Amino acid sequence: MDAKDILGLPKNSFPTAQEKKPRPSKDSQRKPDGVSREVYALIGGMAPLMPSIEVSHLKKRPNSEKEKITWQWLPFTSSARTDSLQLYHWVRVVNGVPPTGDYSFAKYNKSVDVLRYTDEEYEKHLIDPMWSKEETDQLFDLCERFDLRFIVIADRFPSSRSVEELKSRYYSVTRSLLIARAPSASDVSGHPLVKEPYNMVHEIERKCALSAVLSQTKQQERRDAEILAEAKRIMESRMASKSAEDAEMPLNPTGNETEKATAPAESVSPSTNIHPSSSTAAPATATTESASTPASLRMLRVYLRTHVLDQMVQAASSTAGLRTIKRVDQTLQDLGVHVKPKVPTKAVCAEHLELRKEILTLLNLQKQLQNKEAEASANRDSSYAEAPSTPKRTYRGDVDRAFVPDSVGFGGERVGKRDHKRKASGRFIDAPPSPPQSKRPRKLKASD
């Protein structure tokens, strides 16, 4: 059955319209091995995309007459065990001959050769005030039993010791034994334990740093990525500007040397005002650092120091207002100091922060001084207002007049403040009173 039989079409629909074509040869019409007739009819005898593979080789069946395979439940022993325990398992038996040899999984049993020490070696080379001999013996027994799986050893150890302490003690004892038993130090110099001794402090710091990285939040990871991207952008921009400057710079051998000699001095100029003694050592240190450190790492360090300096400046100026911070920046500019250091090293950043704190203290003292001066002037003005007025002379014609206090007006109203406004300045208050004027005689009119 082919495709036409499936679709219900006649095999020769238009016998008259079709022209007789030459019949292809049998070799071209021959169906390849491993392809069914239906598939070959559907593809129309087209050449395959991939080279044909003899399927007969893939479908080769074992000769059942030569091999007779059975599965038998047979005993076995393993060389990995020391108790010669005999167990049973299913085994593939060919022609009635069981397999011989060791257990197939015994090769995966790997053990660690743990060095053992004598009492004399312990007393001579292995005494440690932090460890007793009993604890050291227990540690080596557990190391040999659990094949240096220190997490299991720390769980089984009698006293409370950390994994790093157990590792440090084991590797230090083993290293001392290797050096003591070797004929010369050069014989064991290539041993891993002698070449790279275990550092417990470094291991603790490494685990703390790893836990800090693993416990970071998404915001912190995003912030770190932004810092690295910004550092990369700054590095690229500076490298582009430097290449542009190098392209524009004229070729002058003497001038280049002069510029190279003056460039480090200009770069460390902000710090020379603070540490004059370190001005000569700074260019050499910068040159050594630039020679041993890649440019990308130096740029990242500069950016991180600048970022940390900005954070420390914000923390130091958190109690001050915006106007005070601007006054601090203005004071720095007046003193000829950059608001942000050009070379943000650790020493320069520390001195910059110290200078900012001193300027902030100076501004606070100036503000307090202004407040005290304002209070003193206010107290002086109040003392002038409370000074006694000039006594008035009474005359004979005014004896019968009723006495009315100066500070009381009509309706019991206080007029002291109004009188104070009418008074002259202090220098006229202290002046002596003018003499009384005599009454002039009344002129007589003609009618009188």
ZALUM-930093 format. One record per residue: x negated, y, z of N, C-alpha, C in turn. Coordinates in steps of 0.2 Angstrom, whole numbers, padded with zeros to 4 digits, always signed. Example, Ala and Ser with C-alpha at 12.3 -4.5 7.8 and 13.67 -1.06 7.14 Angstrom:
# residues 2
-0066-0028+0039-0062-0022+0039-0066-0016+0039-0064-0011+0035-0068-0005+0036-0064+0000+0039
This chain:
# residues 448
-0004-0006+0000+0000+0000+0000-0004+0006+0000-0003+0011-0005-0007+0017-0005-0003+0023-0004-0005+0029-0005-0001+0035-0004+0005+0036-0008+0005+0033-0014+0011+0034-0018+0017+0029-0016+0014+0023-0013+0019+0019-0010+0023+0022-0004+0019+0025+0000+0021+0028+0006+0026+0034+0004+0025+0038-0001+0029+0043-0003+0035+0041-0007+0035+0035-0010+0040+0032-0014+0040+0035-0021+0034+0036-0023+0033+0039-0030+0031+0033-0035+0033+0033-0041+0031+0028-0046+0023+0029-0047+0020+0024-0049+0013+0024-0050+0011+0027-0056+0016+0027-0061+0014+0030-0068+0020+0034-0069+0021+0041-0067+0026+0045-0068+0027+0047-0075+0022+0049-0078+0022+0052-0085+0017+0048-0089+0019+0042-0092+0014+0038-0095+0012+0041-0102+0017+0044-0105+0016+0047-0112+0012+0053-0112+0013+0057-0107+0010+0064-0107+0002+0063-0105+0001+0058-0101-0006+0057-0099-0010+0054-0105-0016+0057-0106-0021+0054-0111-0025+0049-0108-0027+0044-0112-0031+0039-0110-0038+0041-0108-0040+0040-0102-0046+0042-0100-0051+0036-0100-0057+0037-0101-0062+0031-0101-0062+0028-0093-0061+0022-0093-0061+0019-0086-0068+0019-0083-0068+0021-0077-0075+0022-0074-0077+0015-0073-0084+0015-0072-0087+0009-0071-0085+0006-0064-0087-0001-0063-0085-0004-0057-0089-0002-0051-0095+0000-0053-0100+0003-0047-0097+0009-0044-0095+0014-0048-0092+0020-0046-0085+0019-0043-0081+0014-0045-0075+0013-0042-0075+0008-0036-0081+0006-0034-0081+0001-0029-0080+0005-0022-0076+0002-0018-0075+0005-0011-0081+0003-0007-0083+0008-0003-0089+0007+0001-0087+0003+0007-0092-0001+0010-0090-0005+0016-0089-0001+0022-0084-0003+0026-0082+0000+0032-0077+0005+0031-0074+0006+0025-0069+0011+0024-0063+0007+0021-0057+0009+0024-0051+0005+0022-0049+0007+0016-0044+0003+0013-0042+0005+0006-0038+0011+0006-0033+0012+0011-0029+0018+0012-0033+0024+0012-0038+0024+0016-0042+0030+0017-0046+0032+0011-0048+0027+0007-0052+0028+0001-0047+0030-0004-0041+0028-0004-0036+0031-0009-0034+0038-0008-0034+0040-0001-0032+0047+0000-0038+0052-0002-0044+0050-0001-0049+0054-0002-0051+0054-0010-0048+0050-0013-0048+0050-0021-0055+0048-0023-0059+0044-0019-0065+0042-0021-0071+0047-0021-0069+0053-0017-0074+0058-0017-0080+0056-0013-0086+0059-0015-0092+0058-0011-0091+0060-0004-0093+0056+0001-0093+0058+0008-0098+0064+0009-0096+0068+0014-0100+0073+0017-0106+0071+0020-0106+0066+0024-0112+0063+0027-0114+0057+0023-0120+0055+0024-0122+0049+0020-0119+0043+0023-0118+0038+0019-0114+0032+0022-0119+0028+0026-0116+0025+0031-0120+0020+0035-0117+0013+0035-0121+0009+0034-0119+0002+0034-0116+0000+0041-0109-0001+0041-0105-0002+0047-0107-0009+0049-0109-0013+0045-0110-0020+0046-0115-0021+0052-0120-0016+0051-0125-0016+0057-0123-0014+0063-0118-0009+0063-0115-0007+0070-0111-0012+0073-0107-0016+0069-0103-0021+0071-0105-0028+0072-0112-0028+0073-0115-0034+0073-0113-0038+0080-0111-0043+0079-0109-0047+0085-0115-0052+0087-0115-0053+0093-0121-0058+0095-0119-0065+0093-0124-0069+0092-0123-0076+0089-0121-0080+0095-0114-0082+0096-0112-0086+0101-0115-0093+0101-0117-0095+0096-0120-0102+0096-0127-0102+0099-0131-0097+0099-0137-0097+0102-0137-0095+0109-0133-0090+0111-0133-0087+0118-0126-0089+0121-0127-0091+0127-0121-0092+0131-0121-0088+0138-0117-0083+0138-0118-0079+0144-0112-0080+0149-0114-0081+0155-0109-0082+0161-0111-0077+0167-0107-0076+0171-0108-0072+0177-0107-0077+0183-0112-0077+0188-0113-0081+0193-0114-0077+0200-0111-0080+0205-0112-0077+0212-0118-0080+0215-0124-0077+0215-0130-0080+0217-0133-0075+0223-0137-0078+0227-0141-0075+0232-0147-0071+0230-0149-0066+0233-0155-0062+0232-0158-0059+0238-0164-0057+0237-0168-0054+0243-0171-0048+0240-0172-0043+0244-0175-0036+0242-0182-0035+0245-0187-0033+0242-0194-0032+0245-0194-0025+0249-0188-0021+0248-0188-0015+0252-0186-0017+0259-0184-0023+0260-0182-0024+0267-0187-0028+0270-0188-0027+0277-0193-0031+0281-0190-0037+0284-0184-0037+0285-0181-0043+0289-0179-0049+0284-0181-0049+0278-0179-0054+0273-0172-0056+0273-0168-0051+0273-0160-0053+0273-0158-0055+0267-0154-0061+0267-0152-0063+0260-0144-0062+0259-0143-0058+0254-0136-0056+0252-0134-0059+0245-0128-0058+0243-0126-0061+0237-0123-0056+0232-0123-0057+0226-0120-0052+0221-0119-0056+0214-0115-0053+0210-0114-0056+0203-0120-0055+0199-0122-0060+0195-0128-0060+0191-0126-0062+0184-0129-0059+0179-0128-0061+0172-0133-0066+0170-0130-0072+0169-0134-0078+0167-0134-0080+0160-0139-0080+0157-0139-0082+0149-0142-0089+0149-0138-0093+0145-0139-0100+0144-0141-0104+0150-0137-0102+0156-0138-0106+0162-0145-0104+0166-0149-0099+0163-0155-0098+0167-0154-0091+0171-0154-0092+0177-0153-0085+0181-0159-0081+0181-0158-0074+0182-0164-0070+0181-0169-0071+0187-0175-0069+0186-0180-0070+0191-0183-0063+0193-0187-0063+0198-0190-0056+0200-0187-0053+0206-0190-0047+0207-0187-0043+0213-0180-0040+0212-0177-0038+0217-0171-0034+0216-0172-0028+0212-0167-0027+0207-0168-0021+0203-0169-0014+0206-0165-0014+0212-0165-0007+0215-0170-0006+0220-0175-0011+0221-0180-0011+0226-0185-0005+0224-0186-0004+0218-0191+0001+0215-0189+0008+0218-0183+0009+0220-0181+0016+0222-0182+0017+0229-0184+0012+0233-0186+0013+0240-0193+0016+0241-0193+0022+0242-0199+0026+0243-0200+0028+0250-0206+0027+0253-0207+0028+0260-0213+0033+0260-0214+0037+0265-0219+0042+0266-0224+0039+0271-0230+0040+0269-0236+0037+0274-0237+0043+0279-0235+0041+0285-0236+0046+0290-0242+0044+0294-0247+0049+0295-0253+0048+0298-0252+0047+0305-0256+0043+0308-0255+0042+0316-0262+0044+0319-0262+0046+0325-0268+0048+0328-0269+0044+0335-0275+0044+0337-0277+0041+0343-0277+0046+0349-0277+0043+0355-0278+0048+0361-0284+0052+0360-0289+0050+0358-0295+0054+0358-0295+0059+0353-0292+0058+0347-0291+0063+0342-0286+0068+0344-0281+0066+0348-0276+0071+0351-0279+0076+0356-0283+0073+0360-0287+0077+0365-0292+0082+0362-0295+0080+0356-0300+0083+0353-0298+0089+0348-0293+0087+0344-0291+0091+0339-0283+0094+0339-0279+0090+0343-0272+0092+0342-0268+0095+0348-0272+0097+0353-0269+0100+0359-0266+0107+0357-0259+0108+0359-0256+0114+0357-0252+0116+0364-0253+0122+0367-0249+0123+0373-0242+0123+0372-0239+0124+0366-0232+0124+0365-0229+0117+0364-0233+0112+0364-0231+0105+0363-0234+0101+0367-0230+0096+0370-0233+0091+0374-0235+0085+0370-0239+0080+0372-0240+0074+0369-0234+0070+0368-0230+0070+0373-0224+0065+0372-0219+0068+0366-0218+0075+0366-0214+0078+0361-0217+0076+0354-0224+0077+0353-0227+0076+0347-0226+0068+0345-0227+0064+0350-0226+0057+0348-0219+0055+0346-0214+0058+0349-0207+0058+0347-0206+0060+0340-0209+0066+0339-0208+0069+0332-0211+0065+0326-0217+0062+0328-0220+0057+0322-0216+0051+0322-0213+0048+0327-0209+0042+0326-0203+0044+0322-0200+0050+0323-0194+0051+0319-0195+0053+0312-0201+0056+0311-0203+0057+0304-0205+0051+0300-0207+0046+0304-0209+0040+0300-0202+0036+0299-0197+0037+0304-0191+0033+0303-0186+0036+0298-0186+0042+0298-0182+0046+0293-0185+0049+0287-0191+0047+0286-0195+0049+0279-0195+0057+0278-0197+0060+0284-0198+0068+0283-0191+0071+0282-0185+0068+0283-0179+0072+0282-0178+0076+0289-0181+0082+0288-0181+0086+0295-0175+0089+0297-0170+0089+0293-0163+0091+0296-0160+0085+0300-0161+0079+0298-0159+0073+0302-0164+0073+0308-0170+0074+0307-0175+0074+0313-0173+0079+0318-0171+0085+0316-0169+0090+0321-0163+0088+0325-0158+0085+0321-0152+0082+0325-0154+0077+0330-0159+0073+0328-0160+0067+0333-0165+0069+0338-0169+0075+0337-0174+0076+0342-0171+0078+0349-0174+0075+0354-0172+0076+0361-0171+0083+0363-0176+0087+0362-0176+0094+0365-0174+0099+0359-0172+0105+0361-0169+0110+0356-0175+0113+0352-0176+0110+0346-0182+0113+0342-0178+0115+0335-0180+0120+0332-0178+0122+0325-0181+0118+0320-0179+0118+0314-0182+0114+0309-0189+0117+0307-0189+0123+0307-0196+0127+0306-0201+0125+0311-0199+0124+0317-0204+0122+0322-0206+0115+0321-0202+0111+0320-0203+0104+0319-0208+0103+0313-0206+0107+0307-0211+0106+0301-0218+0109+0303-0218+0115+0306-0224+0118+0308-0229+0113+0312-0226+0110+0317-0230+0105+0321-0232+0099+0317-0228+0096+0313-0230+0090+0309-0235+0092+0304-0234+0097+0300-0239+0099+0295-0246+0101+0298-0246+0105+0304-0252+0107+0307-0256+0101+0310-0252+0096+0313-0256+0090+0315-0259+0086+0310-0255+0085+0304-0257+0081+0298-0263+0085+0295-0263+0091+0295-0269+0095+0292-0275+0094+0296-0274+0095+0302-0280+0094+0307-0283+0087+0306-0278+0082+0306-0281+0075+0305-0285+0074+0299-0282+0077+0293-0286+0076+0287-0292+0079+0287-0293+0085+0290-0299+0089+0290-0304+0085+0295-0302+0083+0300-0306+0079+0305-0309+0073+0303-0304+0069+0299-0306+0062+0296-0311+0063+0290-0311+0068+0287-0314+0069+0280-0322+0069+0282-0326+0066+0277-0333+0067+0279-0335+0074+0278-0332+0078+0273-0334+0085+0273-0328+0089+0271-0328+0096+0272-0322+0100+0270-0320+0100+0263-0326+0099+0259-0324+0099+0251-0320+0093+0249-0321+0088+0253-0317+0082+0250-0310+0082+0251-0307+0086+0255-0300+0087+0256-0298+0094+0255-0302+0098+0251-0300+0105+0250-0295+0105+0245-0294+0100+0240-0289+0100+0235-0282+0097+0238-0282+0095+0244-0276+0092+0246-0270+0097+0247-0264+0096+0246-0259+0101+0246-0258+0104+0253-0259+0100+0258-0258+0102+0265-0264+0106+0267-0270+0105+0265-0275+0109+0267-0276+0115+0262-0274+0115+0256-0274+0121+0252-0269+0126+0253-0263+0124+0255-0257+0128+0256-0254+0126+0263-0257+0129+0268-0254+0127+0275-0247+0130+0275-0243+0126+0280-0236+0129+0281-0236+0135+0285-0232+0140+0283-0231+0146+0286-0224+0147+0289-0223+0146+0295-0217+0146+0298-0213+0153+0298-0217+0158+0299-0214+0165+0299-0211+0166+0292-0215+0165+0287-0213+0166+0280-0207+0162+0278-0206+0156+0281-0201+0152+0279-0194+0154+0283-0195+0157+0289-0189+0160+0292-0187+0166+0289-0192+0170+0287-0190+0176+0283-0186+0175+0276-0189+0169+0273-0186+0167+0267-0179+0165+0267-0177+0161+0273-0171+0159+0274-0166+0165+0276-0169+0169+0280-0164+0175+0281-0163+0179+0275-0168+0180+0271-0167+0184+0265-0162+0180+0260-0162+0174+0260-0158+0170+0256-0151+0170+0258-0150+0170+0265-0143+0170+0268-0140+0177+0267-0144+0183+0267-0142+0189+0266-0140+0190+0259-0143+0187+0254-0141+0187+0247-0135+0184+0246-0134+0178+0249-0128+0174+0248-0122+0177+0251-0123+0181+0256-0117+0184+0260-0116+0191+0257-0119+0193+0252-0117+0199+0249-0110+0199+0246-0107+0205+0247-0100+0206+0244-0100+0208+0237-0095+0208+0233-0095+0210+0226-0097+0217+0226-0095+0222+0230-0097+0229+0230-0104+0229+0230-0108+0226+0235-0115+0226+0236-0118+0224+0229-0116+0218+0227-0119+0216+0220-0118+0221+0215-0112+0224+0214-0111+0229+0209-0116+0235+0210-0117+0237+0217-0121+0242+0218-0128+0241+0216-0131+0235+0218-0137+0233+0216-0138+0233+0208-0133+0230+0205-0134+0230+0197-0134+0237+0195-0130+0242+0198-0130+0249+0195-0137+0252+0197-0140+0250+0202-0147+0253+0204-0152+0250+0199-0152+0244+0197-0156+0241+0193-0155+0244+0186-0149+0245+0184-0148+0248+0177-0150+0255+0177-0149+0259+0182-0151+0266+0183-0159+0266+0183-0162+0262+0186-0170+0262+0186-0172+0260+0179-0169+0255+0176-0171+0254+0169-0170+0260+0164-0164+0263+0165-0163+0269+0161-0168+0274+0162-0170+0276+0168-0175+0281+0170-0182+0279+0167-0183+0272+0168-0190+0270+0165-0190+0271+0157-0185+0269+0154-0184+0270+0147-0185+0277+0145-0181+0282+0148-0181+0289+0146-0188+0292+0148-0192+0290+0153-0198+0292+0154-0204+0290+0149-0203+0283+0148-0207+0281+0143-0206+0284+0136-0200+0285+0134-0199+0289+0128-0202+0296+0128-0201+0299+0134-0204+0306+0134-0211+0306+0134-0214+0301+0137-0222+0301+0138-0224+0299+0131-0221+0295+0127-0223+0293+0120-0223+0299+0116-0217+0303+0117-0216+0309+0113-0222+0314+0114-0224+0315+0121-0229+0320+0123-0236+0317+0120-0237+0311+0120-0243+0308+0117-0244+0309+0110-0238+0309+0106-0238+0310+0099-0239+0317+0098-0237+0322+0102-0238+0329+0101-0244+0332+0103-0248+0328+0108-0254+0330+0110-0259+0330+0105-0263+0336+0105-0269+0336+0100-0275+0331+0102-0279+0329+0098-0284+0324+0100-0290+0329+0102-0291+0329+0108-0297+0333+0111-0300+0329+0116-0306+0326+0115-0309+0322+0120-0310+0325+0127-0313+0331+0127-0314+0335+0133-0308+0337+0136-0303+0339+0132-0297+0341+0135-0293+0336+0138-0293+0330+0135-0290+0324+0138-0292+0322+0145-0299+0322+0145-0302+0321+0152-0300+0326+0157-0300+0332+0155-0298+0337+0160-0291+0336+0162-0286+0335+0157-0279+0334+0159-0278+0328+0164-0282+0322+0162-0282+0316+0166-0284+0318+0173-0289+0322+0174-0292+0323+0180-0287+0328+0184-0283+0333+0181-0279+0337+0184-0272+0334+0185-0270+0329+0182-0264+0326+0182-0262+0323+0189-0267+0319+0192-0266+0316+0199-0265+0322+0204-0269+0327+0203-0269+0333+0208-0262+0336+0208-0259+0337+0202-0253+0340+0201-0247+0336+0204-0248+0329+0203-0243+0324+0205-0243+0324+0212-0248+0325+0216-0248+0324+0223-0248+0331+0227-0247+0336+0223-0247+0343+0226-0242+0344+0232-0236+0341+0231-0231+0342+0237-0234+0339+0244-0238+0334+0243-0240+0331+0249-0247+0334+0252-0250+0337+0248-0257+0340+0250-0256+0346+0255-0250+0349+0255-0249+0354+0260-0247+0351+0267-0245+0345+0267-0244+0342+0273-0250+0338+0276-0253+0334+0271-0259+0330+0273-0265+0333+0269-0269+0338+0271-0274+0340+0267-0280+0335+0267-0281+0331+0272-0286+0326+0273-0285+0320+0268-0279+0319+0266-0278+0313+0261-0278+0315+0254-0280+0321+0252-0279+0324+0246-0284+0320+0241-0290+0318+0244-0295+0315+0240-0294+0308+0239-0290+0304+0244-0289+0297+0243-0283+0296+0239-0278+0301+0238-0272+0299+0235-0273+0298+0228-0277+0301+0224-0278+0299+0217-0281+0292+0216-0286+0290+0220-0288+0284+0219-0283+0278+0221-0279+0280+0226-0274+0275+0228-0269+0274+0222-0267+0280+0219-0262+0280+0214-0265+0276+0208-0271+0277+0207-0274+0274+0201-0275+0266+0202-0276+0264+0208-0276+0257+0209-0270+0254+0209-0265+0257+0212-0258+0255+0211-0255+0254+0204-0257+0259+0200-0254+0259+0193-0258+0254+0189-0264+0252+0191-0267+0247+0187-0265+0240+0189-0263+0239+0196-0261+0232+0198-0253+0231+0197-0249+0236+0197-0242+0236+0197-0239+0237+0190-0235+0233+0187-0231+0235+0181-0228+0241+0181-0227+0244+0175-0223+0251+0175-0216+0250+0177-0213+0245+0175-0206+0244+0177-0205+0244+0185-0209+0240+0188-0209+0240+0195-0210+0246+0199-0215+0250+0196-0217+0256+0199-0211+0261+0198-0208+0261+0193-0202+0265+0192-0196+0263+0196-0195+0257+0197-0190+0254+0202-0192+0257+0209-0198+0256+0211-0200+0258+0218-0198+0266+0219-0200+0270+0214-0199+0277+0214-0192+0279+0215-0188+0275+0211-0180+0276+0211-0177+0274+0218-0180+0268+0220-0177+0266+0227-0179+0271+0232-0185+0273+0232-0188+0278+0237-0184+0284+0237-0182+0287+0231-0178+0293+0230-0171+0292+0233-0169+0286+0231-0162+0285+0233-0162+0284+0241-0166+0281+0244-0167+0280+0251-0168+0287+0254-0172+0291+0251-0173+0298+0254-0167+0302+0254-0163+0301+0249-0157+0305+0248-0152+0303+0254-0152+0296+0255-0147+0294+0260-0150+0296+0267-0156+0296+0268-0159+0299+0275-0158+0306+0276-0158+0310+0270-0157+0317+0271-0150+0318+0272-0145+0315+0269-0138+0315+0271-0137+0313+0278-0140+0308+0281-0139+0306+0287-0142+0311+0292-0147+0314+0291-0150+0319+0295-0146+0326+0295-0143+0327+0289-0139+0333+0289-0131+0332+0289-0129+0326+0292-0122+0325+0293-0119+0329+0298-0122+0332+0303-0119+0336+0308-0119+0343+0306-0123+0345+0301-0123+0352+0298-0118+0353+0293-0116+0359+0292-0112+0361+0287-0115+0362+0280-0111+0363+0275-0113+0364+0268-0117+0370+0267-0115+0375+0271-0119+0381+0270-0126+0381+0274-0126+0377+0279-0133+0376+0282-0137+0372+0278-0135+0367+0274-0139+0363+0270-0142+0367+0264-0137+0371+0262-0140+0376+0256-0145+0381+0259-0144+0383+0265-0149+0387+0268-0156+0383+0269-0156+0377+0271-0162+0373+0271-0165+0372+0265-0161+0371+0259-0164+0370+0253-0167+0377+0251-0164+0382+0252-0167+0389+0250-0173+0390+0254-0173+0388+0261-0179+0389+0264-0185+0385+0262-0184+0379+0259-0189+0375+0256-0192+0378+0250-0187+0381+0246-0189+0385+0240-0193+0391+0242-0191+0394+0247-0195+0400+0249-0202+0398+0251-0203+0392+0254-0209+0390+0257-0213+0387+0251-0211+0386+0245-0214+0383+0239-0214+0376+0239-0209+0373+0243-0209+0365+0243-0203+0363+0239-0204+0358+0235-0199+0355+0231-0193+0352+0236-0187+0353+0233-0181+0350+0237-0182+0343+0237-0184+0340+0232-0185+0333+0231-0192+0331+0229-0196+0327+0233-0203+0326+0232-0204+0323+0225-0209+0325+0221-0211+0323+0215-0214+0316+0215-0218+0314+0221-0221+0308+0222-0218+0305+0229-0212+0302+0228-0209+0300+0234-0212+0294+0238-0218+0294+0240-0221+0289+0244-0218+0289+0251-0220+0284+0255-0218+0283+0261-0220+0289+0266-0226+0290+0265-0229+0296+0270-0226+0303+0267-0225+0304+0261-0222+0310+0259-0215+0311+0261-0211+0305+0260-0204+0305+0262-0203+0307+0270-0208+0304+0274-0207+0305+0281-0209+0312+0283-0214+0315+0280-0215+0322+0281-0210+0326+0278-0207+0325+0273-0202+0329+0270-0196+0329+0275-0194+0323+0277-0188+0323+0282-0190+0327+0289-0196+0326+0291-0198+0330+0297-0198+0337+0296-0200+0340+0290-0200+0347+0288-0192+0349+0288-0188+0345+0285-0181+0347+0285-0178+0348+0292-0180+0343+0296-0177+0343+0303-0180+0350+0307-0186+0351+0306-0189+0357+0309-0185+0364+0306-0184+0364+0300-0181+0370+0297-0174+0370+0300-0170+0364+0300-0163+0364+0303-0164+0367+0310-0169+0365+0314-0169+0367+0321-0170+0374+0321-0175+0377+0317-0176+0384+0316-0169+0388+0315-0165+0386+0310-0159+0389+0308-0154+0389+0314-0154+0383+0318-0150+0383+0324-0152+0388+0329-0159+0389+0330-0161+0393+0335-0159+0401+0333-0160+0402+0326-0158+0409+0324-0151+0410+0325-0147+0405+0324-0140+0406+0325-0138+0407+0332-0141+0403+0337-0140+0405+0344-0143+0412+0346-0148+0414+0343-0151+0420+0345-0146+0426+0343-0143+0425+0337-0138+0430+0334-0132+0430+0339-0130+0424+0341-0124+0424+0346-0126+0427+0352-0132+0426+0355-0134+0430+0361-0134+0437+0360-0137+0439+0355-0137+0447+0354-0130+0450+0353-0125+0446+0350-0118+0448+0349-0115+0449+0356-0116+0444+0361-0114+0444+0367-0116+0450+0371-0123+0451+0371-0126+0456+0374-0123+0463+0372-0122+0464+0366-0119+0470+0363-0112+0471+0366-0108+0466+0366-0101+0466+0368-0101+0468+0376-0106+0465+0380-0106+0467+0387-0108+0474+0388-0113+0477+0384-0115+0484+0384-0109+0488+0383-0105+0487+0378-0099+0491+0376-0094+0491+0381-0093+0485+0384-0088+0485+0390-0091+0489+0396-0097+0489+0397-0100+0493+0403-0099+0500+0402-0099+0502+0395-0098+0509+0394-0091+0511+0395-0086+0506+0393-0079+0508+0394-0077+0508+0401-0080+0504+0406-0079+0504+0413-0082+0510+0417-0086+0515+0414-0089+0520+0417-0084+0525+0420-0085+0528+0426-0080+0533+0429-0080+0539+0425-0074+0542+0425-0073+0548+0421-0075+0554+0425-0076+0560+0422-0078+0566+0425-0073+0569+0430-0076+0570+0437-0071+0573+0442-0068+0580+0440-0062+0580+0441-0058+0587+0440-0058+0591+0446-0059+0598+0445-0059+0603+0450-0052+0605+0451-0050+0605+0457-0043+0608+0459-0044+0615+0461-0039+0618+0459-0038+0626+0461-0033+0627+0466-0033+0633+0468-0029+0635+0474-0022+0635+0472-0020+0637+0465-0013+0637+0463-0011+0630+0462-0015+0625+0462-0013+0618+0460-0012+0614+0467-0013+0617+0472-0012+0613+0479-0006+0610+0480+0000+0614+0478+0006+0611+0479+0009+0606+0474+0004+0606+0468+0006+0601+0463+0006+0594+0465+0010+0590+0463+0010+0583+0465+0004+0579+0462+0001+0574+0466-0005+0571+0463-0002+0565+0459-0005+0565+0453-0003+0559+0448-0010+0556+0446-0011+0549+0447-0017+0546+0444-0018+0547+0437-0025+0547+0435-0026+0548+0428-0024+0542+0424-0024+0536+0427-0023+0530+0423-0016+0528+0422-0012+0532+0425-0004+0531+0425-0001+0537+0421+0003+0535+0416+0006+0540+0412+0014+0540+0414+0017+0543+0409+0025+0543+0410+0027+0536+0410+0032+0534+0415+0035+0528+0415+0030+0522+0417+0025+0524+0421+0020+0519+0423+0016+0516+0418+0015+0519+0412+0011+0516+0407+0004+0518+0408+0000+0512+0406-0008+0513+0407-0010+0517+0401-0014+0522+0402-0017+0526+0397-0024+0526+0397-0027+0521+0400-0035+0521+0401-0038+0520+0394-0035+0515+0390-0038+0514+0384-0037+0520+0379-0031+0523+0380-0031+0529+0375-0035+0535+0377-0036+0536+0384-0041+0541+0386-0048+0539+0384-0050+0532+0384-0056+0530+0382-0058+0532+0375-0052+0531+0370-0053+0533+0363-0054+0540+0362-0051+0545+0367-0052+0552+0366-0059+0554+0369-0062+0550+0373-0069+0552+0376-0074+0552+0370-0079+0557+0372-0084+0557+0367-0089+0552+0368-0095+0552+0365-0100+0547+0366-0103+0547+0373-0107+0542+0374-0110+0541+0381-0114+0547+0383-0117+0550+0379-0122+0555+0380-0118+0562+0383-0112+0563+0380-0108+0568+0383-0104+0566+0389-0103+0560+0391-0100+0558+0397-0105+0560+0403-0111+0558+0402-0116+0559+0407-0118+0567+0408-0116+0571+0404-0117+0579+0404-0114+0582+0410-0117+0587+0413-0113+0590+0419-0107+0594+0417-0102+0595+0421-0096+0598+0419-0097+0606+0418-0093+0609+0413-0094+0616+0412-0091+0620+0417-0094+0626+0419-0091+0630+0424-0084+0633+0423-0080+0634+0428-0073+0636+0427-0073+0643+0424-0068+0645+0420-0068+0651+0417-0063+0656+0422-0065+0662+0423-0061+0666+0427-0055+0669+0423-0049+0670+0426-0043+0672+0423-0044+0679+0421-0042+0680+0415-0042+0687+0413-0036+0691+0415-0037+0698+0417-0032+0702+0419-0027+0703+0414-0020+0703+0415-0015+0704+0410-0015+0712+0409-0015+0713+0402-0014+0719+0399-0007+0722+0400-0007+0729+0402-0001+0732+0404+0002+0735+0397+0008+0734+0396+0011+0737+0390+0013+0744+0391+0015+0748+0386+0017+0754+0387+0024+0755+0391+0028+0749+0390+0035+0749+0393+0034+0749+0401+0028+0745+0403+0027+0744+0410+0025+0751+0413
